[in-house]
Amino acid sequence: MQNDNNNDKSKIPTSVEIVDVPPPNTDKESVSKTKLSAGVTELSKDELYRLFQFRNLAYLGTLARDGSPHITPVWAELVDDFIFINTFEEAAKLRHISKDNRIALSIVEQNNPFNMVSIKGKVVEQIGEGADEHLKKLAKRYLGIGKYYYRKPDHKRVILKIKPEKVMGLSIHPAFYFLAYSPWMK
């Protein structure tokens, strides 16, 4: 039974207050500087880095020559406020960013699909040196082994260095979706 009284003592106690409107930003470490809509929380840098630390796939969006979107699941890492993605020289995403360096990236936490981030940014550099070692490092994290067996020998690897320009995240504790809680349904 739902009670509209905000001071109802029979509510399930939580360690986090869930509200439709986020509190004002007093955190100087927040990565989002845009106006937020209801239900969207600002991510701290630690929360953002956490999404990149585990085996969460990132979905990279680039713009094709005709302006249509092209989305690819990729492995990614965040180092010193830059995102690094490993690809090969003949990949469509590399052709796309060579013509238009704007990208969009989305990451959803595999264990809690309600923890997610969307990032808009630009590829600021394409790095060939160290790309093979970078691929091994990503393979270790994502596959649990230090080798990527699907690599073709003639594919020269390239690291895309991305500078995030706009970051927006959302986080809902898993307990709330088991309780059928939704901040958007009243």
C-alpha positions in Angstrom: 0.0 0.0 0.0 1.5 3.3 -1.0 1.3 6.2 1.4 1.9 9.8 0.1 3.0 11.0 3.5 6.7 11.7 3.2 7.2 11.3 7.0 5.8 7.8 7.1 7.8 5.8 9.6 6.7 2.5 8.1 8.8 3.0 5.0 11.7 0.6 4.4 14.9 2.3 5.8 17.7 2.7 3.3 21.2 4.1 3.5 20.5 6.3 0.5 17.8 8.8 0.0 16.2 8.3 -3.4 14.5 11.5 -4.7 13.2 12.6 -8.1 15.3 15.7 -8.1 19.1 15.4 -7.4 20.6 17.6 -4.7 22.6 20.6 -5.7 26.1 19.8 -6.7 28.5 20.6 -3.9 31.1 18.0 -5.1 34.0 19.7 -6.8 35.1 16.3 -8.1 31.9 15.7 -10.2 32.6 15.1 -13.8 29.2 16.4 -15.2 28.7 20.1 -15.5 25.3 20.0 -17.3 21.8 20.6 -16.0 20.3 17.4 -14.7 16.9 16.0 -15.3 14.8 14.0 -12.8 16.3 10.7 -11.8 19.8 11.4 -13.1 22.6 11.6 -10.6 26.0 13.2 -11.0 28.9 10.8 -11.0 32.0 11.4 -9.0 35.3 10.6 -10.7 35.6 7.5 -8.5 32.2 6.2 -9.7 33.1 6.8 -13.3 36.5 5.1 -12.9 34.7 2.1 -11.3 32.7 1.5 -14.5 35.9 1.2 -16.5 37.7 -1.1 -14.0 35.8 -4.3 -14.6 34.6 -6.3 -17.6 31.9 -3.8 -18.6 31.7 -3.4 -22.4 31.6 0.1 -23.8 29.5 0.9 -26.8 31.3 3.4 -29.1 29.3 5.5 -31.5 30.9 7.2 -34.4 29.5 9.0 -37.5 29.8 7.3 -40.9 30.6 9.3 -44.0 26.8 9.7 -44.8 26.2 11.0 -41.2 24.5 7.9 -40.0 25.5 6.5 -36.5 27.8 3.4 -36.3 27.9 1.7 -32.9 30.5 -0.9 -31.9 31.0 -2.8 -28.6 34.6 -2.2 -27.5 36.9 -2.8 -24.6 37.9 0.5 -22.9 40.0 1.9 -20.1 40.0 5.3 -18.4 43.5 6.7 -17.5 44.1 10.2 -16.2 40.8 11.5 -17.6 41.3 10.0 -21.0 39.5 7.0 -22.4 41.7 4.5 -24.4 40.1 2.1 -26.9 42.2 -0.4 -29.0 41.2 -1.1 -32.6 42.9 -2.0 -35.9 43.8 0.3 -38.8 41.2 -1.0 -41.2 38.3 -0.8 -38.7 35.2 1.3 -39.8 35.4 3.3 -36.5 38.9 4.4 -37.3 37.8 5.6 -40.8 34.9 7.4 -39.3 36.9 9.3 -36.6 39.5 10.2 -39.2 36.8 12.3 -40.9 34.9 13.4 -37.8 36.5 12.9 -34.5 33.4 13.2 -32.4 32.2 10.1 -30.5 29.6 8.9 -28.1 30.3 6.2 -25.6 28.0 4.3 -23.2 28.9 1.9 -20.5 26.4 -0.2 -18.5 27.6 -2.1 -15.4 27.2 -5.9 -16.1 26.1 -6.7 -12.5 23.7 -3.7 -12.2 22.3 -2.5 -15.5 21.0 0.6 -13.7 24.5 1.9 -13.2 25.5 3.5 -16.5 27.2 6.4 -18.1 26.9 8.2 -21.4 29.9 10.2 -22.6 30.4 12.6 -25.5 33.9 13.5 -26.5 36.5 13.7 -29.2 39.3 11.4 -30.3 42.4 13.6 -29.7 45.1 11.2 -30.8 45.6 7.9 -32.6 48.6 6.0 -31.1 50.3 3.1 -32.8 53.2 2.7 -30.4 52.4 0.3 -27.6 49.1 -0.7 -29.1 49.9 -4.5 -29.1 50.8 -4.4 -25.4 47.6 -2.4 -24.7 45.5 -5.1 -26.4 47.1 -7.7 -24.2 46.4 -5.7 -21.1 42.7 -5.3 -22.2 42.5 -9.0 -23.1 43.8 -9.9 -19.6 41.0 -7.8 -18.0 38.1 -8.8 -20.3 39.0 -12.4 -21.1 41.1 -13.3 -18.1 44.1 -14.2 -20.4 46.9 -12.0 -21.7 46.3 -12.9 -25.4 43.6 -11.9 -27.9 43.2 -15.1 -30.0 40.9 -13.4 -32.6 43.5 -11.0 -33.8 44.5 -11.4 -37.4 48.3 -11.2 -37.9 48.0 -8.5 -40.6 45.9 -6.2 -38.4 48.0 -3.3 -37.2 46.7 -2.1 -33.8 45.9 1.5 -32.9 44.9 3.1 -29.6 42.2 5.8 -29.8 42.8 8.4 -27.1 39.5 10.1 -26.3 38.9 13.3 -24.3 35.5 13.3 -22.6 33.6 16.6 -23.0 30.2 15.7 -21.5 29.6 12.9 -19.0 26.1 12.0 -17.7 25.5 9.0 -15.4 22.6 7.3 -13.7 22.8 5.0 -10.7 19.9 3.1 -9.0 20.7 0.7 -6.2 19.8 -2.9 -7.2 17.5 -3.3 -4.2 15.1 -0.9 -5.7 14.5 -2.8 -8.9 13.8 -5.9 -6.9 11.2 -3.9 -5.0 9.7 -2.6 -8.2 10.8 0.9 -7.3 10.9 3.5 -10.0 11.6 7.2 -9.3 9.6 8.0 -12.4 6.4 6.2 -11.4 4.2 7.8 -8.7 
